[in-house]
Amino acid sequence: MKKQTYKLVVIVFFTSLLLLMGSCAENAETNSQDDTNKTEESGDTPESDRLTFSFNHPETEQTFKIIHAYKLYENYEERELNNPDENDLELYKQEVIEPIYDDCFSGSAFPYSEEEISTLAESANKFEFIQGIADKIDSEKVNRLIEDALIRSTNLLSSDTNKTVCIFPATSLIQSSMMETLGPENIIVYHDGLLNGDILQAGIAHEYQHSVMFERTFNRFAELTVLDYIIDEGKAVMFEKMLYPESNFTTVNYSYNNAYWSKVEPYLYKVDYTRASEILFGGNGLPEYYGYSEGYKIVKSFLELNPDVTVEQWTNLTAKKIYEEGRYVDNYN
């Protein structure tokens, strides 16, 4: 079977920023910290059975959580099968969303709208398929991989907030190559049962960098230019590859195609999310994930001319400064 390449898809929800629910029950889970700064859900529950795995950074005491949301689908299946007359969407909210809402969605820049939750719920009744995904996920191994990636990411780029990674089952082909950063504290992973190793870790590093950007530029999205979007992704790809240089989470094309670039350059300083999305993900004559690759090369060009700039410093630089002082356009002249 051809090896699948996982790529980042960060979806920004501009059109509907409705609150997920009028009210959500607080997660009643309580944790007790042990000598290794790991927290258990309840007593002697084996790690493989826990919904939540928490740990602290060994030096900063920053708290991280990993929530295996796919484990909640079994409860939803039981409720749905035993209550055929009840509304599936409401059952999905009660059994899957509400128990983890505070950790996974509360405080995010882009809360899931009712429409987006409905889309998730529509595929949530693929019970046998979802159970097959859950059976393939070694939660303890996933915990170790994500823990290592978050610690390494924090060591390279400091953060002022705690982070939560919520793992949902990938119930569609699109989701199987998807991670999302919803805000300074919220990272969503759609796991298809195969996502592992340095690909998973590189994706977490990529999303971590986005979460730090959210900390520093919260709610600026209405003003972003096409160049801003390209450089934001370029920074995340650069960060991921600094930590996991051998990973193919994001594929970079190192060639300079003038025909492609001519479709991009006129839009760089325009505020146009539709065009930015086409450039990032591909479309209208551009190859898949073209903007991610170009964004990385723009950041790389800047760093080659400014090798003393630290990760902390270039994370805070504007897209315009990186593009212009990196003299990236010289590659197309």
BELMO-V617273 format. One line per field, one symbol per residue. phi: phi as a letter, one per 40 degrees, with the letter a starting at -180 (. if undefined). psi: psi as a letter, one per 30 degrees, with the letter a starting at -180 (. if undefined). burial: 1 if it has 9 or more other C-alpha atoms within 8 Angstrom, else 0. Layout:
BEGIN
phi=???
psi=???
burial=???
END
This chain:
BEGIN
phi=.cccccbcbbbbcccabccdacabcccccbbbcbccgcbbcafbdddccccbbbabccbcgdcbbbbcccccccccccccccbccccccccccccbcdcbdcccbcgccbdccdcccccccccccccccccccdccccccccdcccdcccccccccacbcbcbbbbbbcccaccccbbbbbcicbbbbbbbbgbcagccccccccdcdccccccdcbdgbccbccdcdcccdcccccdcdcccbcccbdbcbcccbcccccccbdcbdbccacccdcccccgifgbcdfdccccdccccccccccbccccddccccccccccccccfccccbb
psi=kkkkkklkjjkkjefjhlkelekkkkjgkkkkkafggkklejbgkkeffkekkllkkfefgkkkkjjifffffeeeeeeeefifflkeeeeeeefeeefgeeeffkglfikkleeeeeeeeeffgieeeeeeeeffjjeeeeeeeeeeeeeeeeeejlkfllkkjkjlkjgleeffhklkjfaffjkkkjkgffjaafeeeeeeeeeeeeeeeeefhkhgffgkleeeeeeeeeeeeeeefeeiffkhekkkjgljjeeeeffeeffegkjjeeeeeeeefklhgklkheeeeeeeeeeeeeeefiffkleeefeflleeeeeeffhefffg.
burial=000001110000000010110000001000001000111110001010011111111000001111111101111110110000000010111111111111011001111111001100101100100111110010100110111111111100100001111111111000111111111111111111101100111111111111111110010000011111111111111111101100101100000000011001001100010011111111100100111111111111111000000000000000101110011100010
END
